């Protein structure tokens, strides 16, 4: 087994949140990332740490952008002062899970000191001396990690402050092999 640091300059995590009439998109900072490869440079594991202070909104600017980022970092959402990091550790990669080139990846996602198992599809592509690992869109119910602001599953009579429970995550990870 060979463990390789990700290429931070090319790797990215994007998110999309929804509310009535629209939503927001952005990125999340990767503080640390390592991918385990077998002797044929096939991914067999990995560990990632996310900098929750690096939540960045990409669809607004100025005051609106600053206000949204401040709100996402507050205790009503991710409480980054108390929980500055989130982690994901791969526990299993099933190479025989699909015929479309995607593998089923299972692991533990910890946000706000709460760990839940998640699964999603990912594929890898060798490009010269690099390996690109790309996930399919992963849909997460944020309330599983007590990120409850605006949830109609938690608060039944919200009216104007509804925020969809599900968020979409996509990752593109690059490593030099």
ChimeraX commands (.cxc) that place a marker at each C-alpha (Angstrom):
marker #1 position 0.00,0.00,0.00 radius 0.5
marker #1 position 1.12,3.51,-0.80 radius 0.5
marker #1 position -0.37,6.59,0.96 radius 0.5
marker #1 position -0.21,9.83,-1.04 radius 0.5
marker #1 position -1.15,13.40,-0.14 radius 0.5
marker #1 position -3.73,14.98,-2.40 radius 0.5
marker #1 position -2.83,17.85,-4.72 radius 0.5
marker #1 position -4.48,20.76,-2.88 radius 0.5
marker #1 position -4.05,23.16,-5.79 radius 0.5
marker #1 position -6.33,21.05,-8.03 radius 0.5
marker #1 position -8.66,19.31,-5.57 radius 0.5
marker #1 position -12.03,20.77,-4.58 radius 0.5
marker #1 position -15.20,20.11,-2.59 radius 0.5
marker #1 position -18.33,21.91,-3.80 radius 0.5
marker #1 position -21.70,22.17,-2.09 radius 0.5
marker #1 position -25.21,23.23,-3.03 radius 0.5
marker #1 position -27.95,24.13,-0.52 radius 0.5
marker #1 position -31.59,24.74,-1.34 radius 0.5
marker #1 position -34.43,26.95,-0.13 radius 0.5
marker #1 position -37.78,27.91,-1.67 radius 0.5
marker #1 position -37.15,29.94,-4.79 radius 0.5
marker #1 position -33.46,29.15,-5.08 radius 0.5
marker #1 position -30.38,28.13,-3.19 radius 0.5
marker #1 position -26.68,28.73,-2.83 radius 0.5
marker #1 position -23.48,27.10,-4.06 radius 0.5
marker #1 position -19.97,27.20,-2.73 radius 0.5
marker #1 position -16.83,25.39,-1.72 radius 0.5
marker #1 position -15.37,23.87,1.41 radius 0.5
marker #1 position -11.69,23.96,2.29 radius 0.5
marker #1 position -9.64,20.77,2.49 radius 0.5
marker #1 position -7.18,20.99,5.39 radius 0.5
marker #1 position -5.64,17.56,4.90 radius 0.5
marker #1 position -6.19,14.67,2.52 radius 0.5
marker #1 position -4.49,11.35,1.91 radius 0.5
marker #1 position -5.42,8.53,-0.47 radius 0.5
marker #1 position -4.29,4.93,-0.01 radius 0.5
marker #1 position -3.40,3.13,-3.27 radius 0.5
marker #1 position -2.69,-0.53,-3.94 radius 0.5
marker #1 position 0.33,-1.65,-5.98 radius 0.5
marker #1 position -1.59,-0.92,-9.24 radius 0.5
marker #1 position -2.41,2.67,-8.14 radius 0.5
marker #1 position -6.06,1.80,-7.50 radius 0.5
marker #1 position -7.65,3.71,-4.57 radius 0.5
marker #1 position -8.33,1.44,-1.57 radius 0.5
marker #1 position -8.83,4.01,1.20 radius 0.5
marker #1 position -8.34,7.56,2.36 radius 0.5
marker #1 position -8.77,10.19,5.05 radius 0.5
marker #1 position -9.76,13.81,4.67 radius 0.5
marker #1 position -10.04,16.75,7.07 radius 0.5
marker #1 position -12.15,19.76,6.11 radius 0.5
marker #1 position -11.65,23.31,7.36 radius 0.5
marker #1 position -15.16,24.42,8.30 radius 0.5
marker #1 position -13.92,28.02,8.64 radius 0.5
marker #1 position -13.25,27.92,4.89 radius 0.5
marker #1 position -16.92,27.64,3.89 radius 0.5
marker #1 position -17.15,29.90,0.85 radius 0.5
marker #1 position -20.29,31.03,-0.97 radius 0.5
marker #1 position -19.76,31.34,-4.74 radius 0.5
marker #1 position -23.07,32.78,-5.97 radius 0.5
marker #1 position -23.13,36.10,-4.10 radius 0.5
marker #1 position -20.79,38.99,-3.47 radius 0.5
marker #1 position -20.26,41.80,-1.01 radius 0.5
marker #1 position -22.47,42.07,2.05 radius 0.5
marker #1 position -24.82,39.23,1.02 radius 0.5
marker #1 position -21.89,36.82,0.61 radius 0.5
marker #1 position -20.38,37.86,3.96 radius 0.5
marker #1 position -23.72,37.51,5.77 radius 0.5
marker #1 position -24.42,34.04,4.36 radius 0.5
marker #1 position -20.91,32.77,5.19 radius 0.5
marker #1 position -21.19,34.21,8.72 radius 0.5
marker #1 position -24.57,32.49,9.16 radius 0.5
marker #1 position -23.28,29.12,7.87 radius 0.5
marker #1 position -20.36,29.35,10.31 radius 0.5
marker #1 position -22.63,30.30,13.25 radius 0.5
marker #1 position -24.07,27.92,15.84 radius 0.5
marker #1 position -27.32,27.86,13.86 radius 0.5
marker #1 position -25.50,25.81,11.20 radius 0.5
marker #1 position -21.97,24.39,11.54 radius 0.5
marker #1 position -20.78,26.21,14.72 radius 0.5
marker #1 position -17.21,26.48,13.40 radius 0.5
marker #1 position -15.95,28.23,16.52 radius 0.5
marker #1 position -16.67,25.07,18.51 radius 0.5
marker #1 position -16.22,22.56,15.64 radius 0.5
marker #1 position -13.62,23.98,13.22 radius 0.5
marker #1 position -12.95,20.64,11.50 radius 0.5
marker #1 position -14.97,17.87,9.88 radius 0.5
marker #1 position -13.50,14.54,8.79 radius 0.5
marker #1 position -14.21,11.72,6.37 radius 0.5
marker #1 position -12.53,8.32,6.60 radius 0.5
marker #1 position -13.11,5.67,3.94 radius 0.5
marker #1 position -13.96,2.27,5.42 radius 0.5
marker #1 position -14.71,0.37,2.20 radius 0.5
marker #1 position -14.41,0.72,-1.56 radius 0.5
marker #1 position -16.41,-1.82,-3.56 radius 0.5
marker #1 position -14.86,-2.09,-7.04 radius 0.5
marker #1 position -17.63,-4.38,-8.28 radius 0.5
marker #1 position -20.58,-2.19,-7.41 radius 0.5
marker #1 position -21.46,-0.80,-10.83 radius 0.5
marker #1 position -20.84,-1.28,-14.52 radius 0.5
marker #1 position -20.67,2.44,-15.32 radius 0.5
marker #1 position -17.09,2.88,-14.07 radius 0.5
marker #1 position -18.14,4.07,-10.62 radius 0.5
marker #1 position -17.20,2.34,-7.38 radius 0.5
marker #1 position -19.30,2.44,-4.21 radius 0.5
marker #1 position -17.37,4.23,-1.46 radius 0.5
marker #1 position -18.44,3.90,2.18 radius 0.5
marker #1 position -17.01,5.80,5.10 radius 0.5
marker #1 position -17.57,7.77,8.28 radius 0.5
marker #1 position -18.33,11.48,8.05 radius 0.5
marker #1 position -17.88,13.42,11.28 radius 0.5
marker #1 position -19.40,16.90,11.59 radius 0.5
marker #1 position -19.93,18.65,14.95 radius 0.5
marker #1 position -18.58,15.57,16.82 radius 0.5
marker #1 position -21.35,13.43,15.30 radius 0.5
marker #1 position -20.29,10.53,13.06 radius 0.5
marker #1 position -22.56,8.93,10.49 radius 0.5
marker #1 position -21.79,6.36,7.85 radius 0.5
marker #1 position -22.34,7.54,4.29 radius 0.5
marker #1 position -21.99,5.89,0.87 radius 0.5
marker #1 position -21.60,7.39,-2.57 radius 0.5
marker #1 position -20.31,6.56,-6.03 radius 0.5
marker #1 position -16.88,7.66,-7.22 radius 0.5
marker #1 position -14.66,6.92,-10.18 radius 0.5
marker #1 position -10.98,7.36,-10.81 radius 0.5
marker #1 position -9.14,8.19,-13.99 radius 0.5
marker #1 position -5.40,7.93,-14.59 radius 0.5
marker #1 position -4.12,10.92,-16.57 radius 0.5
marker #1 position -0.37,10.74,-17.23 radius 0.5
marker #1 position 1.28,10.84,-13.78 radius 0.5
marker #1 position -1.89,11.91,-11.96 radius 0.5
marker #1 position -5.00,10.24,-10.64 radius 0.5
marker #1 position -8.32,12.09,-10.66 radius 0.5
marker #1 position -10.97,10.84,-8.24 radius 0.5
marker #1 position -14.42,12.27,-8.85 radius 0.5
marker #1 position -17.60,11.62,-6.89 radius 0.5
marker #1 position -21.09,11.46,-8.24 radius 0.5
marker #1 position -23.40,13.95,-6.55 radius 0.5
marker #1 position -23.74,12.99,-2.91 radius 0.5
marker #1 position -26.94,14.06,-1.18 radius 0.5
marker #1 position -26.66,14.48,2.60 radius 0.5
marker #1 position -29.43,15.15,5.12 radius 0.5
marker #1 position -27.71,17.81,7.24 radius 0.5
marker #1 position -30.02,17.15,10.21 radius 0.5
marker #1 position -28.20,13.82,10.81 radius 0.5
marker #1 position -25.37,16.04,12.14 radius 0.5
marker #1 position -27.69,18.41,14.08 radius 0.5
marker #1 position -27.43,21.16,11.47 radius 0.5
marker #1 position -31.09,21.99,12.02 radius 0.5
marker #1 position -31.63,25.67,11.13 radius 0.5
marker #1 position -34.74,26.09,8.97 radius 0.5
marker #1 position -35.51,22.36,8.81 radius 0.5
marker #1 position -39.18,21.59,8.30 radius 0.5
marker #1 position -38.53,18.11,9.72 radius 0.5
marker #1 position -37.44,19.72,13.01 radius 0.5
marker #1 position -39.49,22.95,13.06 radius 0.5
marker #1 position -42.95,22.41,11.55 radius 0.5
marker #1 position -44.18,26.06,11.35 radius 0.5
marker #1 position -41.30,28.00,9.78 radius 0.5
marker #1 position -42.97,29.85,6.88 radius 0.5
marker #1 position -40.26,32.28,5.59 radius 0.5
marker #1 position -37.10,30.61,6.94 radius 0.5
marker #1 position -37.28,27.18,5.31 radius 0.5
marker #1 position -33.99,25.61,4.27 radius 0.5
marker #1 position -34.01,22.19,2.61 radius 0.5
marker #1 position -32.56,19.42,4.76 radius 0.5
marker #1 position -30.64,17.87,1.88 radius 0.5
marker #1 position -27.44,19.40,0.57 radius 0.5
marker #1 position -25.50,18.20,-2.45 radius 0.5
marker #1 position -21.76,17.59,-2.32 radius 0.5
marker #1 position -19.32,16.91,-5.16 radius 0.5
marker #1 position -15.63,16.23,-4.79 radius 0.5
marker #1 position -12.80,16.21,-7.27 radius 0.5
marker #1 position -9.56,14.92,-5.77 radius 0.5
marker #1 position -6.22,14.88,-7.59 radius 0.5
marker #1 position -3.05,13.04,-6.60 radius 0.5
marker #1 position 0.32,12.60,-8.28 radius 0.5
marker #1 position 1.23,8.93,-8.72 radius 0.5
marker link #1:1,2 radius 0.2
marker link #1:2,3 radius 0.2
marker link #1:3,4 radius 0.2
marker link #1:4,5 radius 0.2
marker link #1:5,6 radius 0.2
marker link #1:6,7 radius 0.2
marker link #1:7,8 radius 0.2
marker link #1:8,9 radius 0.2
marker link #1:9,10 radius 0.2
marker link #1:10,11 radius 0.2
marker link #1:11,12 radius 0.2
marker link #1:12,13 radius 0.2
marker link #1:13,14 radius 0.2
marker link #1:14,15 radius 0.2
marker link #1:15,16 radius 0.2
marker link #1:16,17 radius 0.2
marker link #1:17,18 radius 0.2
marker link #1:18,19 radius 0.2
marker link #1:19,20 radius 0.2
marker link #1:20,21 radius 0.2
marker link #1:21,22 radius 0.2
marker link #1:22,23 radius 0.2
marker link #1:23,24 radius 0.2
marker link #1:24,25 radius 0.2
marker link #1:25,26 radius 0.2
marker link #1:26,27 radius 0.2
marker link #1:27,28 radius 0.2
marker link #1:28,29 radius 0.2
marker link #1:29,30 radius 0.2
marker link #1:30,31 radius 0.2
marker link #1:31,32 radius 0.2
marker link #1:32,33 radius 0.2
marker link #1:33,34 radius 0.2
marker link #1:34,35 radius 0.2
marker link #1:35,36 radius 0.2
marker link #1:36,37 radius 0.2
marker link #1:37,38 radius 0.2
marker link #1:38,39 radius 0.2
marker link #1:39,40 radius 0.2
marker link #1:40,41 radius 0.2
marker link #1:41,42 radius 0.2
marker link #1:42,43 radius 0.2
marker link #1:43,44 radius 0.2
marker link #1:44,45 radius 0.2
marker link #1:45,46 radius 0.2
marker link #1:46,47 radius 0.2
marker link #1:47,48 radius 0.2
marker link #1:48,49 radius 0.2
marker link #1:49,50 radius 0.2
marker link #1:50,51 radius 0.2
marker link #1:51,52 radius 0.2
marker link #1:52,53 radius 0.2
marker link #1:53,54 radius 0.2
marker link #1:54,55 radius 0.2
marker link #1:55,56 radius 0.2
marker link #1:56,57 radius 0.2
marker link #1:57,58 radius 0.2
marker link #1:58,59 radius 0.2
marker link #1:59,60 radius 0.2
marker link #1:60,61 radius 0.2
marker link #1:61,62 radius 0.2
marker link #1:62,63 radius 0.2
marker link #1:63,64 radius 0.2
marker link #1:64,65 radius 0.2
marker link #1:65,66 radius 0.2
marker link #1:66,67 radius 0.2
marker link #1:67,68 radius 0.2
marker link #1:68,69 radius 0.2
marker link #1:69,70 radius 0.2
marker link #1:70,71 radius 0.2
marker link #1:71,72 radius 0.2
marker link #1:72,73 radius 0.2
marker link #1:73,74 radius 0.2
marker link #1:74,75 radius 0.2
marker link #1:75,76 radius 0.2
marker link #1:76,77 radius 0.2
marker link #1:77,78 radius 0.2
marker link #1:78,79 radius 0.2
marker link #1:79,80 radius 0.2
marker link #1:80,81 radius 0.2
marker link #1:81,82 radius 0.2
marker link #1:82,83 radius 0.2
marker link #1:83,84 radius 0.2
marker link #1:84,85 radius 0.2
marker link #1:85,86 radius 0.2
marker link #1:86,87 radius 0.2
marker link #1:87,88 radius 0.2
marker link #1:88,89 radius 0.2
marker link #1:89,90 radius 0.2
marker link #1:90,91 radius 0.2
marker link #1:91,92 radius 0.2
marker link #1:92,93 radius 0.2
marker link #1:93,94 radius 0.2
marker link #1:94,95 radius 0.2
marker link #1:95,96 radius 0.2
marker link #1:96,97 radius 0.2
marker link #1:97,98 radius 0.2
marker link #1:98,99 radius 0.2
marker link #1:99,100 radius 0.2
marker link #1:100,101 radius 0.2
marker link #1:101,102 radius 0.2
marker link #1:102,103 radius 0.2
marker link #1:103,104 radius 0.2
marker link #1:104,105 radius 0.2
marker link #1:105,106 radius 0.2
marker link #1:106,107 radius 0.2
marker link #1:107,108 radius 0.2
marker link #1:108,109 radius 0.2
marker link #1:109,110 radius 0.2
marker link #1:110,111 radius 0.2
marker link #1:111,112 radius 0.2
marker link #1:112,113 radius 0.2
marker link #1:113,114 radius 0.2
marker link #1:114,115 radius 0.2
marker link #1:115,116 radius 0.2
marker link #1:116,117 radius 0.2
marker link #1:117,118 radius 0.2
marker link #1:118,119 radius 0.2
marker link #1:119,120 radius 0.2
marker link #1:120,121 radius 0.2
marker link #1:121,122 radius 0.2
marker link #1:122,123 radius 0.2
marker link #1:123,124 radius 0.2
marker link #1:124,125 radius 0.2
marker link #1:125,126 radius 0.2
marker link #1:126,127 radius 0.2
marker link #1:127,128 radius 0.2
marker link #1:128,129 radius 0.2
marker link #1:129,130 radius 0.2
marker link #1:130,131 radius 0.2
marker link #1:131,132 radius 0.2
marker link #1:132,133 radius 0.2
marker link #1:133,134 radius 0.2
marker link #1:134,135 radius 0.2
marker link #1:135,136 radius 0.2
marker link #1:136,137 radius 0.2
marker link #1:137,138 radius 0.2
marker link #1:138,139 radius 0.2
marker link #1:139,140 radius 0.2
marker link #1:140,141 radius 0.2
marker link #1:141,142 radius 0.2
marker link #1:142,143 radius 0.2
marker link #1:143,144 radius 0.2
marker link #1:144,145 radius 0.2
marker link #1:145,146 radius 0.2
marker link #1:146,147 radius 0.2
marker link #1:147,148 radius 0.2
marker link #1:148,149 radius 0.2
marker link #1:149,150 radius 0.2
marker link #1:150,151 radius 0.2
marker link #1:151,152 radius 0.2
marker link #1:152,153 radius 0.2
marker link #1:153,154 radius 0.2
marker link #1:154,155 radius 0.2
marker link #1:155,156 radius 0.2
marker link #1:156,157 radius 0.2
marker link #1:157,158 radius 0.2
marker link #1:158,159 radius 0.2
marker link #1:159,160 radius 0.2
marker link #1:160,161 radius 0.2
marker link #1:161,162 radius 0.2
marker link #1:162,163 radius 0.2
marker link #1:163,164 radius 0.2
marker link #1:164,165 radius 0.2
marker link #1:165,166 radius 0.2
marker link #1:166,167 radius 0.2
marker link #1:167,168 radius 0.2
marker link #1:168,169 radius 0.2
marker link #1:169,170 radius 0.2
marker link #1:170,171 radius 0.2
marker link #1:171,172 radius 0.2
marker link #1:172,173 radius 0.2
marker link #1:173,174 radius 0.2
marker link #1:174,175 radius 0.2
marker link #1:175,176 radius 0.2
marker link #1:176,177 radius 0.2
view
